[in-house]
Structures are given as C-alpha cells and as structure tokens.
C-alpha cells in the first residue's frame, strides 16, 4: 500500500466494498469530508476523524497504524509546524498550537495520549487517598505560611516581569483544599513546599494532583508525582529521568513518537507533563547541589517538596530554585487535635463527662500545658504523621488507652513518645482482628514480630540502595554482586541439570543422563553466570522489566479481555511510528543475532568438549582418544548452538510490540505483565531454539564428516538435543536476563530461604499496602513515610546484629 493518505483511504474503502456515502453514514462524518480527503482537497485530517474512519472500515491494528501515519505525514507536509507550534506556557503548563495555525493531527494525538495519562494518574492517586483513609473522617488540616525570603527567588522573576519592575510578594496563604488556586497565582508555575518530617508534604502533593486534574483543561499539562529521591543528577539528565520514570509506570509511553523519541520523552519535551517532585530531602546529601543546579537549568513549571533544612543547605551551596516561590507548612494546633481525634474513635460507654477516650488527654493538654507529660505529647502531635500513628495505635484499638501517652515514667521525652508510636504501629496494624466486610476474603494473618522483621529487611534494603522506591525487580540488588552472580548461576545449574536429566532419561539410560545433566548444568551455570556478571552484576544495575510484549502471526498477544476493535483503537492513539522504526528494529535484531551466535558458539564448544570427553570415559576409551572426540564434538556443538541461539535471539526482537498506555498501573500489574512477556518469550524461544538446534545438528552432521571423519548421529539424537536445548536455553535466559526471572531467583527462592522475606512475597507486600504500612507510587511501593522506613531499618540492623553476636557466642567466639 502506498503511504499517501488519500490513495490509502480510497484503497481501503474499495477493499471494504463500501461507497463514500456508506462510509460516511457508518463513520458519522460528512460525505464532503470523505470526498475531500480522498481527492486531496483537505490536507489536515484530524485524528478523531481518522479513528472514526478506521472503525467504520473495520481495519486491523496494522492498517490503522499505516492510515494514521499517512495522515500525520500529510499534515506535517502541509503545515510544517516549527518548534513554536507546540510549546509550554510559562504560567500554567499549557500546550497550544502556534497562533493562527490549525491543530495538527500530531497535536491531537499527543493531546489524546496526555488525556489517557491524566485518567490513569487520577485513578491511581484517588485509590491511594482512599487506601490511606485521608478522608476518614476528614483530611487533617494542612496550612502554610510564606517561607523565609532567603529561600525564595526575586519576586520579579517569579512574576515573570520585565526589567526594571519592582513588584511586591504574592499572597500565597491558603489551606489544603486551596493548593491549586495558590499554585495558579504563581506566573512562573514553580513552587517549593517546605515542611518538617511528617508535616503533610506528600498529602499536599497528592491533593494538588487530584484537584489540578479535576479543573484541568485539555491543553494543560498533566501533573504527575515523581519521587525525586531516586534521581542521580550526575548520571542522568532531569528530562531523561522524568522520561524513564514515566516509562516505568506507564510502559505504553515507551513506544516511538515523533522524531524517534518515545511518547514519554515527547510529553516531557513539549511541556505536557507537570512534575510534582516529592522528597527533595531524600536525595543523597552529596547530590542535592547538582540536583538543584540541574533544576535551575530548566524553566519548566514544577512543584517541589522538601524538608526545610536540607533545602536550605542546598540553597546555601548554590542558589534558590530559579523563579520559584516557597511556602512552609505549619504545625497542627490543639484545636485541630480537639476537632479530629475524638471523631476517630467510638464514644465511651456509660456516659459521664468523657465522651471519648481522647477527652481526658485533650483536657490535660488544655489545662496543664506546661506539665512534662502534656508538653511531650503536644510536641509530638504537631504533624499529621504522628497524629495518624496515634490514631492507628489508640483510636483503632479499643484495648489501648491514649491516657498512657501522658505517663512520664514510660515516656520521659518527646523522642521516646515518637519511638513508641513507631514501634507499636506495625504491631497494631498486624494484630489479629475479625473482618466484618460482607463478601470479603479473610485477611492473611502474620505474626506481628515476623512481619516487623520482614519489613525491617525491606527498609534496610532500601537504605542500602539509597532509594525510597521498593521495586520488586531490585529485591536482589541489596546483596553483594558476587552473591547475586553465584546464586543466579546456581539456580540455572540446578534448573538446566534437572531438565537435562528428566528429558534425557526418556532417550538414554538414567546413569549416563545423570552425568550428562551434571555436566550440562555446571557448564550452563558457568556460561550464564559469566554472561550475567558482565551484562548485569558488574554494572551493579538491575534487569529492568520489559517494556514490550510478544506478538505472534502479526498480531499482538492480548493481555486483557478487550476485544480487537477497542484494543486497536487504544493502540492507535498511543502509538505514532516514525519512518526509521523498522530500521531500528532490524538493527537491534541483527545485534542480538550476533550476540546469540557468539554465546551459542562458546557454550557449544564447551559443552561439546565436555560431552565428548564424558563419552570417552563412559565407554572406557583412552585419554588421547577422548580428547580428540571432545575436540570434534566441541566444533560440532559450537556450530549447532551458534546456528540455533543467534536466529532464535534475533527472532525475539522481531516479534516484540509495545505495550498499550494503560499497562502496569501498580506493582502487581507490572509483575503480571512482565510474567506474561517472559512466558510468551519462553513459548517463542524454547521451540525456536529447540528446532534450530535439533534440525541444525542434522545439517551440520551431514556436512562436517568430510573434515572430521565419520560421525554417528540419528533422528533420536536430534530430537533429544533439541528438546533439552530448547527448554534449558529458554529457562537459563529467563532466570538470568529477565526481571521476572531475577524476581523468581531472589524474592521467591533465595531471600525466603534465608529467612529475610516470607515465601509469599507478593501477598505480603499487598497486605502491607492494604494495612497502610506501604503506599503505591506508580509501579513501585514506598513506605508510608520516610521516618517509618528509617525506624524499621534501624530496628532490623539492631536485631540482626544481636542475632549475629548470639551465633558467635554459641560457636565459642565470644562477642567482638
């Protein structure tokens, strides 16, 4: 088919055996519109019209893509938009076409993608607010005051005024439900929210996103929360990091967009994403200055949250955030506590003066504010974090009396009170309790002490990685690189050795196959272990989840129950291919072909030599004869495995297709998506590799005897080699070079085996999320608060250290 839109549309209509009038009626557009598009009189087909025509014609996904690509090329040739055609407005992050220029199909497509992103973000954070019970019974008040002037840029810069202007400060006062209005009053669109630990910065960021999305116009940027603590500004630029985070949480945005960049990159570059950067203080101390300098190198609108001291230290080293206003969150008042805490618990029985268990505590705070117990408790209950912890430990647990918080014998300082609330939070949320929800499944019960230990390990793991993001594909990265490599190699050795023994015993004696399985397993573990070391461990980087799925017979493997028409419509909106995409795919396939040939040849030579020597020993041949047989077999197996691994590895690339934009809205969704990808890769790799090795062995044997002499080979040997190679090679690849495989090796086997995590890790993480210990941020988990993570990590290290000392004492080594 030709790429010209008018010719392509006319040809597709003829193929469907439809007249212009019939197509117009079915698509719901005017006949004049179709006639103008087919004759070339209309040079600006809109994406909405193209989608309607594709639906009416019943096009396949590939035909839809070709029609949309032709429409975009035609629009681009007719309008030739320059860089000003799509630009972010300084004040509100809007993206508009150039003045006087009609909206192009490209602009409409990106607007549609941004709209889908907005819907996904809104749904995600709405669920998160409900999960954290922010509105039960109502959100704690979050207020702020202007930050110190030394942390704010010049007001002329903030207000985007010309040279010579001397403006006064903006009125930025407000409450939680007014944050969007306050932000919109800032012409630069750059705001810094400062607040001490637990003061409600994240709650404010979530509320900002949800309220902004409710009032967002189609042309406005989509606010997206990014946990900036995971950013290393010395390793990756700010925009590239935003793109990577978007792609992680929304794999559909990884598809190529205009100019060859991904849709995520295009959304960032064109100002269609408004970054809400949560946790500047969580960036490593040595990286805060370069991070602030990198943010100052761009003028894009953003909202940044941080603790005051860390932000002030970074400002002292370089400069304030350019063109940014700043506010400082204030403490909760006694009136706030009196309004909130009594409404979080049941009324006291028997009447009397105290309507709830909190009333005596609040009366003590009012009437004796200078007593030690009241002063300590008042100092603690000034942040939403500590108030919600106090609620969880005392309001939600009728057996606990909040009056004990005033006991100075138990809690001599505010710090001890905070530690008490943090210690008892996990014990409280994991206490056994009946479920009263009709139709709900009974909640999984965990021993509170074991649950706290497992959570402590996860917190310690995040501390070692210096990141707030609990990513399931990085659970093994907290181990030493040598440990990761050895464990991966061991898992592959045992797996392939077992496959070799089980499958091979169907063809040969069990005695011989046990020896062959041991050789195959050890050599496979060695080869895959070396490959894993150089490709993964030596770089100290995780295997990232795949951003693609597999397609067979030219059609995508569906990951949901949507029908073909709906899927094609969503994919067309999310995917804009460029002219060079096919070339990039072919180049990537050729690169993998070469890598497969090399690795297959190396493995084949090693396995063939070992197998040849083993055969010589098994049949009681002399050592020189065994070595000659080993060399011959090494050459043969090297050629066979090279001709099998190269094409099979390249085939995986040719069958890849991007995920749709709605994929992976949570960590479990991403895990399941990656499992389906790996399973489909296995279904492609195992048969392809097995057939290529099996039939390739026959081809090689037929042509090699002229060089090496007569060889013994038959169809049974080909079938055996193909079956073992297909299954073993696919499993080795999956376990070592896929994110799901690494998850299976470490999170499902090694860490539970060593007691650091439970055997049902996914269930435990989801349960921790349901209990409010963890929160979801896109495709990753995070601890509910950094303070809780730090406390659990310290408790884990103390417990692990004590256990180590006890083991040394039992061995007679004594304490060190």
C-alpha positions in Angstrom: 0.0 0.0 0.0 1.1 3.5 -0.7 1.8 5.9 2.2 -0.3 8.7 0.6 -3.3 9.3 2.8 -5.9 10.0 0.1 -4.8 7.0 -2.0 -4.6 4.7 1.0 -8.0 5.7 2.2 -9.6 5.2 -1.2 -7.9 1.8 -1.5 -9.1 0.7 2.0 -12.6 1.8 1.2 -12.6 -0.2 -2.1 -11.2 -3.3 -0.2 -14.2 -3.0 2.2 -16.5 -2.7 -0.8 -18.1 0.5 0.5 -19.2 3.6 -1.3 -18.3 7.1 0.0 -22.0 7.5 1.2 -21.9 4.2 3.1 -18.6 5.0 4.7 -19.9 8.5 5.7 -23.0 7.0 7.3 -21.2 4.3 9.2 -18.4 6.7 10.4 -20.8 9.5 11.3 -18.9 12.1 9.2 -20.0 14.1 6.1 -19.8 12.8 2.6 -18.0 16.0 1.6 -15.4 15.3 4.2 -14.6 11.9 2.8 -14.6 13.2 -0.7 -12.2 16.0 0.2 -9.9 13.5 2.0 -9.8 11.1 -1.0 -9.3 13.8 -3.6 -6.6 15.6 -1.5 -8.6 18.8 -1.2 -8.5 18.5 2.6 -4.9 18.5 3.8 -5.5 18.4 7.6 -7.2 15.1 8.6 -7.8 15.1 12.3 -7.0 12.1 14.5 -10.7 11.8 15.6 -11.8 11.6 12.0 -9.2 9.0 11.1 -10.2 6.9 14.1 -13.9 7.0 13.1 -13.0 6.0 9.5 -10.8 3.2 10.8 -13.6 1.9 13.0 -16.1 2.1 10.1 -13.8 0.2 7.8 -13.0 -2.5 10.4 -9.3 -2.1 9.9 -6.7 -4.4 11.6 -4.2 -2.8 14.0 -1.5 -2.7 11.4 -3.8 -1.0 8.8 -4.9 1.5 11.5 -1.3 2.5 12.2 -0.5 2.9 8.5 -3.6 5.1 7.9 -2.8 7.3 10.9 0.9 7.5 10.0 -0.1 8.6 6.5 -2.4 11.2 8.0 0.3 12.6 10.2 2.8 12.7 7.4 0.3 14.5 5.2 -0.5 17.0 7.9 3.2 17.6 8.6 3.9 18.2 4.9 1.0 20.6 4.6 1.6 22.7 7.8 5.2 22.2 8.6 4.9 23.2 12.2 8.0 24.6 13.8 9.1 24.3 17.4 6.8 27.1 18.4 3.8 25.1 17.2 4.0 23.1 20.5 5.3 24.9 23.5 4.7 25.0 27.2 3.1 28.2 28.5 5.2 29.6 31.4 2.2 30.3 33.6 0.2 27.1 33.6 2.0 24.4 31.6 -0.4 24.7 28.6 0.4 23.3 25.2 -1.1 25.1 22.3 -0.6 25.2 18.5 1.1 28.3 17.1 -1.2 31.3 16.8 -3.4 31.2 13.7 -2.4 27.6 12.9 -4.9 24.8 13.0 -4.3 22.0 15.4 -2.4 19.2 13.6 -3.1 15.5 13.8 0.1 15.2 15.7 -1.1 17.7 18.3 -4.4 16.0 18.7 -2.7 12.6 19.1 -0.4 13.9 21.8 -3.4 15.5 23.5 -5.2 12.2 23.4 -2.2 10.4 25.0 -2.0 13.1 27.7 -5.7 12.7 28.4 -5.2 8.9 28.9 -2.2 9.7 31.2 -4.4 12.1 33.2 -7.1 9.5 33.7 -4.5 6.9 34.8 -2.9 9.3 37.3 -6.2 10.4 38.7 -7.4 6.8 39.2 -4.1 5.9 40.9 -3.9 8.6 43.4 -7.6 8.5 44.2 -7.2 4.9 45.2 -4.1 5.9 47.2 -6.1 8.5 49.2 -8.8 6.0 49.9 -6.3 3.4 51.0 -4.6 5.8 53.4 -8.0 6.9 54.9 -7.2 10.5 54.3 -10.9 11.4 54.3 -11.8 9.3 57.4 -13.4 11.2 59.0 -11.9 14.2 57.2 -8.4 15.3 56.0 -6.2 16.7 58.7 -5.8 20.4 58.2 -2.6 21.4 56.3 -1.7 25.1 56.3 1.3 27.1 55.4 3.0 30.4 55.6 5.5 32.1 53.3 8.9 30.6 53.6 11.9 32.8 54.6 12.9 35.3 51.9 16.4 33.8 51.6 14.7 30.6 50.2 12.6 32.4 47.6 13.8 33.9 44.3 13.2 37.5 43.4 9.5 38.3 43.0 10.2 39.9 39.6 11.5 36.5 38.4 8.6 34.7 40.0 6.1 37.0 38.4 7.9 37.0 35.0 8.1 40.8 34.9 10.3 42.8 32.5 13.5 44.5 33.6 13.0 47.5 35.9 9.9 46.3 37.6 9.7 46.2 41.4 6.8 44.0 42.4 5.7 43.0 45.8 5.2 39.5 47.0 2.3 37.4 46.1 -0.4 36.3 48.6 0.3 32.6 48.9 -1.6 31.8 52.1 -4.1 29.0 52.0 -5.3 25.6 53.1 -5.1 22.1 51.7 -8.1 22.4 49.5 -6.8 25.7 48.1 -3.4 24.5 46.9 -4.3 24.5 43.2 -5.6 28.1 43.4 -2.4 29.2 45.2 -0.3 27.5 42.5 -2.2 29.1 39.7 -1.5 32.5 41.2 2.3 32.0 40.5 3.1 33.1 37.0 6.3 31.1 36.8 4.5 27.9 37.8 7.3 26.9 40.1 6.5 26.3 43.8 8.6 24.8 46.7 6.7 23.3 49.6 8.8 23.0 52.7 7.8 21.1 55.9 9.5 19.0 58.6 9.2 15.3 58.7 5.6 14.2 58.8 4.1 17.6 58.2 1.9 16.6 55.3 4.0 17.3 52.2 3.1 14.1 50.4 -0.6 14.5 51.3 -0.5 18.0 49.9 1.2 16.8 46.7 -1.5 14.1 46.2 -4.3 16.6 46.8 -2.6 19.0 44.4 -2.6 16.4 41.6 -6.2 15.3 42.1 -7.6 18.9 42.4 -5.5 20.0 39.4 -6.8 17.2 37.3 -10.4 18.0 38.2 -10.0 21.5 36.9 -7.5 20.7 34.1 -8.3 21.9 30.6 -7.4 19.6 27.7 -4.5 21.7 26.7 -3.0 21.9 30.2 -0.1 19.8 31.4 -0.8 16.6 33.4 0.5 16.8 37.0 2.5 13.6 37.8 4.1 12.8 41.1 7.7 11.7 40.9 9.7 10.5 44.0 12.8 12.6 43.3 14.8 10.9 45.9 15.8 8.2 43.4 17.3 10.7 40.9 21.1 10.9 40.5 21.7 14.1 38.6 25.3 13.2 37.9 24.2 10.1 36.0 21.1 11.2 34.1 19.6 14.5 33.0 16.4 15.7 34.6 14.3 15.3 31.5 15.7 11.9 30.7 15.0 10.8 34.3 11.4 12.1 34.0 11.0 10.1 30.8 12.4 6.9 32.5 10.0 7.2 35.4 7.1 7.8 33.1 8.0 4.8 31.1 8.4 2.6 34.2 4.9 3.5 35.5 3.2 3.6 32.1 5.0 1.2 29.7 2.7 2.2 26.8 4.6 5.5 26.7 7.7 3.7 25.6 6.5 3.4 22.1 8.3 5.6 19.5 6.8 9.1 19.0 7.6 11.9 16.6 11.3 12.3 15.8 12.1 8.7 17.0 11.8 9.6 20.7 9.4 7.7 23.0 6.0 9.2 23.7 7.1 9.7 27.3 10.0 11.9 26.0 7.7 13.8 23.7 5.3 14.5 26.5 8.1 15.8 28.7 9.8 17.8 26.0 6.6 19.5 24.8 5.5 20.5 28.4 2.6 18.1 28.6 3.8 16.8 32.0 3.8 19.0 35.1 6.4 17.4 37.5 5.4 17.2 41.2 8.7 16.3 42.7 8.2 14.8 46.2 11.1 14.3 48.6 14.0 16.5 47.6 15.4 15.9 51.0 15.6 12.2 50.2 18.3 12.8 47.5 21.7 11.8 48.8 23.3 14.7 50.5 26.2 15.0 48.0 23.7 15.1 45.1 21.4 17.9 46.3 23.5 20.7 45.0 23.9 19.2 41.4 20.2 18.3 41.6 19.2 21.9 42.3 21.6 23.2 39.7 20.0 20.8 37.1 16.5 22.0 38.1 17.7 25.6 37.6 18.9 24.8 34.1 15.3 24.4 33.0 12.4 26.8 33.3 9.7 24.1 33.2 6.8 24.6 35.8 7.0 22.2 38.7 6.1 21.7 42.4 8.9 20.5 44.7 8.6 19.3 48.3 11.4 19.1 50.8 12.3 19.3 54.5 13.5 22.9 55.2 17.0 22.1 56.5 18.0 20.0 53.5 16.7 22.5 51.0 18.3 25.4 52.8 21.6 23.6 52.8 21.4 23.0 49.1 20.5 26.7 48.5 23.4 27.8 50.6 25.8 25.8 48.4 24.4 27.1 45.1 21.2 29.2 44.7 17.5 29.1 45.3 15.2 27.3 42.8 15.0 29.8 39.9 11.7 31.7 39.6 10.2 29.6 42.4 8.0 30.8 45.3 8.2 28.8 48.5 5.8 28.1 51.4 6.5 26.5 54.8 3.9 24.1 56.3 2.8 25.0 59.8 2.2 22.7 62.8 -1.1 21.4 63.9 -2.8 23.2 66.7 -4.5 21.9 69.9 -7.8 23.0 68.3 -7.0 20.7 65.3 -6.4 17.8 67.6 -9.6 18.5 69.6 -11.6 18.5 66.4 -10.0 15.4 64.9 -9.0 12.8 67.4 -12.4 12.4 69.2 -14.1 11.7 65.9 -11.7 8.9 65.1 -12.8 6.6 67.9 -16.0 5.3 69.4 -17.9 7.0 72.2 -17.1 6.0 75.7 -19.6 3.7 77.4 -21.5 4.6 80.5 -21.9 8.3 79.8 -20.0 10.6 82.1 -18.0 13.7 81.3 -15.7 12.0 78.8 -17.5 11.3 75.5 -14.4 9.5 74.0 -11.1 8.1 75.3 -9.3 11.1 73.9 -11.1 13.7 76.0 -9.1 13.3 79.2 -5.9 13.6 77.1 -7.1 16.7 75.4 -8.2 18.2 78.7 -4.8 17.6 80.1 -3.2 19.4 77.1 -5.5 22.4 77.6 -5.5 22.7 81.3 -1.9 21.7 82.1 0.1 22.5 79.0 3.4 23.0 81.0 3.4 19.6 82.7 6.1 17.3 81.4 3.7 14.7 80.0 1.5 17.3 78.3 4.5 19.2 76.9 6.0 16.0 75.5 2.7 14.8 73.9 1.9 18.3 72.5 5.4 18.4 70.9 4.8 15.0 69.2 1.2 15.6 68.0 2.0 18.6 65.8 2.4 16.7 62.5 -0.2 14.7 60.5 2.2 11.7 60.6 2.3 11.4 64.3 -1.4 12.1 64.7 -2.3 9.3 62.3 0.1 6.9 64.1 -1.6 7.8 67.4 -4.9 7.2 65.8 -3.9 3.8 64.5 -2.4 2.7 67.9 -5.1 4.1 70.1 -8.3 5.1 68.3 -8.4 2.0 66.1 -7.5 -0.3 69.1 -10.2 -0.2 71.8 -7.9 -2.0 74.3 -5.3 0.7 74.2 -5.9 3.8 76.4 -4.4 7.1 75.0 -4.0 8.4 78.5 -0.9 6.2 78.8 0.8 8.7 76.4 1.0 11.1 79.4 2.9 8.7 81.5 6.3 10.3 82.0 7.7 7.2 83.7 7.4 5.3 80.4 8.0 8.2 78.1 10.4 10.7 79.5 10.9 12.7 76.3 9.1 13.5 73.1 11.6 11.3 71.2 10.6 8.3 73.3 7.0 9.0 72.6 7.7 9.1 68.8 9.7 5.8 69.1 6.8 4.3 71.0 4.3 5.2 68.3 6.5 4.0 65.5 7.3 0.7 67.4 3.6 0.0 68.0 2.3 1.0 64.6 3.3 -2.3 62.9 2.3 -4.3 65.9 -1.1 -2.6 65.9 -1.8 -3.0 62.2 -0.8 -6.6 62.2 -2.8 -7.6 65.3 -5.4 -10.3 64.5 -8.9 -8.9 64.2 -12.2 -10.2 62.7 -13.3 -8.9 59.3 -16.9 -7.6 59.1 -17.0 -6.8 55.4 -19.6 -8.8 53.7 -18.3 -10.9 50.8 -14.7 -10.1 51.5 -11.9 -12.6 51.8 -10.4 -13.2 55.2 -7.2 -11.2 55.6 -4.0 -13.1 55.7 -2.6 -13.2 59.3 1.0 -12.6 60.0 2.9 -12.8 63.3 3.5 -9.1 64.2 7.1 -9.8 65.2 7.9 -11.7 61.9 6.1 -9.1 59.9 8.1 -6.3 61.5 11.3 -8.3 60.8 10.5 -8.7 57.1 9.5 -5.0 56.8 12.7 -4.1 58.6 14.7 -6.0 56.0 12.9 -4.2 53.2 13.6 -0.9 54.8 17.3 -1.9 55.3 17.4 -2.9 51.6 16.1 0.5 50.5 18.6 2.2 52.8 21.5 0.2 51.2 20.2 1.2 47.7 19.7 4.8 48.8 16.3 5.0 47.3 12.7 5.3 48.6 11.3 3.0 45.8 10.7 -0.6 46.7 10.9 -2.2 43.2 10.2 -5.9 43.0 12.8 -6.4 40.3 15.5 -5.0 42.5 14.9 -7.1 45.6 18.1 -9.0 44.9 20.2 -5.9 44.3 20.8 -5.4 48.0 23.0 -8.4 48.0 26.7 -8.3 47.0 27.4 -8.6 43.3 29.3 -11.8 43.8 26.4 -13.3 45.8 23.9 -12.3 43.1 26.0 -13.9 40.4 26.7 -17.1 42.3 23.0 -17.5 43.3 21.9 -16.9 39.7 24.4 -19.4 38.4 23.4 -22.0 41.0 19.7 -21.6 40.2 20.4 -22.0 36.4 22.8 -25.0 37.0 20.2 -26.8 39.1 17.3 -26.0 36.7 19.1 -27.0 33.5 20.7 -30.0 35.1 17.2 -31.2 36.2 15.8 -30.6 32.7 18.6 -32.5 31.1 18.1 -35.4 33.5 14.4 -35.6 33.2 14.1 -35.1 29.4 17.3 -37.0 28.5 16.2 -40.0 30.6 13.4 -40.5 28.0 16.1 -41.3 25.4 19.2 -42.7 27.3 19.9 -44.6 30.5 19.5 -42.7 33.8 23.1 -43.4 34.8 24.5 -41.7 31.7 21.9 -38.9 31.9 22.8 -38.0 35.5 26.4 -37.5 34.4 25.3 -35.6 31.3 22.9 -33.5 33.4 25.6 -32.6 35.8 28.0 -31.5 33.0 25.2 -29.6 31.2 24.1 -27.9 34.5 27.5 -26.9 35.6 28.6 -25.6 32.2 25.3 -23.7 31.7 25.6 -22.2 35.2 29.2 -21.1 34.4 28.3 -19.6 31.0 25.1 -17.9 32.1 26.9 -16.8 35.3 29.7 -15.1 33.3 27.1 -13.5 31.0 25.2 -12.3 34.0 28.3 -10.8 35.6 29.3 -8.8 32.6 25.8 -7.8 31.5 24.2 -7.1 34.9 26.2 -7.6 38.1 29.4 -5.8 37.0 27.3 -2.7 36.1 25.6 -3.0 39.5 22.4 -2.5 37.7 19.1 -4.4 37.8 17.4 -6.2 35.0 14.6 -3.8 34.1 11.1 -5.0 33.4 10.4 -5.4 29.7 8.6 -2.6 28.1 7.3 -4.8 25.3 5.1 -7.9 24.8 5.3 -10.5 22.1 3.1 -10.8 19.0 2.6 -13.9 17.0 1.3 -14.2 13.4 1.5 -10.5 13.0 -1.0 -9.8 15.8 -0.4 -8.8 19.4 -0.7 -11.2 22.3 -3.6 -9.7 24.2 -3.0 -9.1 27.9 -6.7 -8.3 28.8 -10.1 -9.2 27.7 -10.7 -6.2 25.4 -12.0 -7.0 22.0 -9.8 -6.4 18.9 -11.5 -3.2 17.9 -11.2 -1.5 21.2 -7.5 -2.6 21.5 -6.7 -1.4 18.1 -8.3 2.0 18.8 -6.3 2.5 22.0 -3.1 1.3 20.4 -3.6 3.7 17.5 -4.0 6.6 19.9 -0.9 5.6 21.9 1.4 4.7 19.1 2.9 7.0 16.4 5.6 5.2 14.4 8.3 7.1 12.5 9.9 6.2 9.2 13.0 4.8 10.9 11.3 2.5 13.4 11.6 -0.6 11.1 15.2 0.1 10.5 15.9 0.4 14.2 14.1 -2.9 14.8 16.2 -4.6 12.2 19.4 -3.2 13.5 18.5 -4.4 17.1 17.6 -7.8 15.7 20.9 -8.1 13.9 22.8 -7.1 17.1 21.0 -9.8 19.0 21.7 -12.2 16.2 25.4 -11.6 16.5 25.3 -11.9 20.3 23.4 -15.1 20.1 25.8 -16.6 17.6 28.8 -15.7 19.8 27.3 -17.0 23.1 25.9 -20.1 21.3 29.3 -21.0 19.8 31.1 -20.5 23.1 28.6 -22.6 25.0 28.5 -25.3 22.3 32.3 -25.6 22.2 32.5 -26.1 26.0 29.5 -28.4 26.2 30.6 -30.5 23.2 34.1 -30.9 24.5 32.9 -31.9 28.0 30.3 -34.3 26.5 32.9 -35.8 24.1 35.3 -36.5 26.9 32.5 -37.8 29.1 31.6 -40.3 26.3 35.2 -41.4 26.0 35.3 -42.0 29.8 31.9 -43.7 29.8 33.0 -46.2 27.0 36.5 -46.7 28.6 38.4 -45.1 25.8 42.0 -43.8 26.2 42.6 -40.3 27.2 44.0 -39.1 23.8 41.1 -40.6 22.0 38.7 -39.0 24.5 40.3 -35.6 23.9 40.1 -36.0 20.2 36.4 -36.9 20.5 35.9 -33.9 22.7 37.6 -31.5 20.2 35.5 -32.9 17.4 32.3 -32.6 19.4 33.2 -29.1 20.5 33.4 -27.9 16.9 30.1 -29.7 16.0 28.2 -28.4 19.1 29.7 -25.0 18.7 28.3 -24.7 15.2 25.0 -26.2 16.2 24.3 -24.0 19.1 25.5 -20.9 17.3 23.1 -21.5 14.4 20.4 -22.1 17.0 20.9 -19.3 19.5 21.6 -16.5 17.0 18.4 -16.7 14.9 16.2 -17.5 18.0 17.6 -14.5 19.9 17.0 -12.3 16.8 13.5 -13.7 16.4 12.5 -12.4 19.8 13.2 -8.8 18.7 11.2 -9.1 15.5 8.2 -10.4 17.4 8.2 -7.6 20.1 5.5 -5.0 20.1 5.0 -2.1 22.6 2.5 -2.3 25.5 -0.6 -0.1 25.5 -0.6 3.0 27.5 -2.9 1.7 30.3 -0.5 -1.1 31.3 1.0 -1.5 34.7 -1.0 0.8 36.9 0.5 -0.8 40.1 3.5 -3.0 41.1 1.5 -6.3 40.9 0.2 -5.3 37.5 3.7 -4.7 36.2 4.8 -8.0 37.7 2.0 -9.9 36.0 2.6 -8.0 32.7 6.3 -9.0 32.8 5.4 -12.6 33.6 3.2 -12.7 30.5 6.0 -11.2 28.5 8.5 -13.8 29.8 6.1 -16.6 29.3 5.5 -15.6 25.7 9.2 -15.2 25.1 9.6 -18.7 26.5 7.0 -20.1 24.2 8.9 -18.5 21.3 12.4 -19.1 22.4 12.1 -22.8 23.5 10.5 -24.1 20.3 12.6 -21.9 18.0 15.9 -22.7 19.7 15.0 -26.4 20.1 14.0 -26.8 16.4 17.0 -24.8 15.2 19.4 -26.9 17.3 17.7 -30.2 16.5 17.4 -29.7 12.8 20.7 -27.7 12.7 22.5 -30.7 14.2 21.4 -32.9 11.3 22.5 -30.3 8.8 25.9 -29.8 10.5 26.5 -33.6 10.8 25.7 -34.0 7.1 28.5 -31.6 6.1 31.1 -32.0 8.8 32.3 -35.6 8.3 34.4 -34.6 5.3 36.6 -32.7 7.7 36.3 -34.6 11.0 35.7 -38.1 9.7 32.7 -40.4 10.1 30.2 -39.4 12.9 27.3 -41.3 14.5 24.1 -39.3 14.5 20.4 -40.1 14.1 16.9 -38.5 14.4 16.6 -39.6 18.0 19.8 -37.7 18.9 18.5 -34.6 17.2 15.1 -34.8 19.0 16.9 -35.2 22.4 19.3 -32.4 21.8 16.6 -30.1 20.5 14.2 -30.7 23.4 16.9 -30.3 26.1 18.4 -27.3 24.5 15.1 -25.5 23.9 13.9 -25.9 27.4 17.2 -25.4 29.1 18.2 -22.4 27.0 14.9 -20.7 27.5 14.9 -21.2 31.2 18.5 -20.0 31.5 17.7 -16.8 29.6 14.6 -16.2 31.6 16.2 -16.7 35.0 19.3 -14.6 34.3 18.3 -11.8 31.9 14.7 -11.0 32.6 13.3 -9.0 35.5 10.8 -11.7 36.3 13.5 -14.3 36.4 15.6 -12.3 38.8 12.4 -11.8 40.9 11.9 -15.6 41.0 15.5 -16.4 41.9 15.8 -13.9 44.7 12.4 -12.8 46.0 10.7 -16.2 45.6 13.6 -18.5 46.5 16.8 -17.1 48.0 15.6 -14.4 50.3 12.8 -16.5 51.7 15.2 -19.5 52.0 17.5 -17.3 54.1 14.6 -16.0 56.2 14.8 -12.4 55.2 11.4 -12.4 53.4 8.3 -14.6 53.5 7.7 -17.2 50.8 4.6 -15.4 49.6 6.3 -12.0 48.9 3.6 -10.6 46.6 0.8 -11.4 49.1 2.9 -9.9 51.9 3.5 -6.6 50.1 -0.1 -6.3 49.0 -1.2 -7.0 52.6 1.2 -4.3 53.9 -0.2 -1.9 51.4 -3.8 -2.8 52.5 -2.8 -2.2 56.1 -1.3 1.2 55.3 2.4 0.3 56.0 3.3 0.7 52.4 1.9 3.0 49.7 1.9 2.7 45.9 3.7 5.2 43.7 3.2 4.0 40.2 4.9 0.7 39.6 6.7 0.7 42.9 5.9 0.5 46.6 7.2 3.0 49.2 7.0 3.1 52.9 4.2 5.2 54.2 6.7 7.7 55.4 10.5 8.0 55.3 10.5 8.3 59.1 8.9 4.9 59.4 11.3 3.4 56.9 14.3 4.7 58.9 12.9 3.4 62.2 12.3 -0.1 60.8 15.7 -0.2 59.2 17.4 0.7 62.4 15.4 -1.9 64.3 16.3 -4.6 61.8 20.0 -3.8 62.0 19.9 -3.9 65.8 18.1 -7.2 65.7 20.4 -8.7 63.1 23.5 -7.5 65.0 22.2 -9.1 68.2 21.5 -12.3 66.4 25.0 -12.3 64.9 26.5 -11.8 68.3 24.5 -14.7 69.8 25.7 -17.0 67.0 29.3 -16.1 67.7 28.8 -16.8 71.4 27.3 -20.2 70.6 30.3 -21.0 68.4 32.6 -20.1 71.2 34.0 -17.0 69.6 32.7 -14.6 72.1 31.5 -11.0 71.4 33.6 -8.8 69.3 
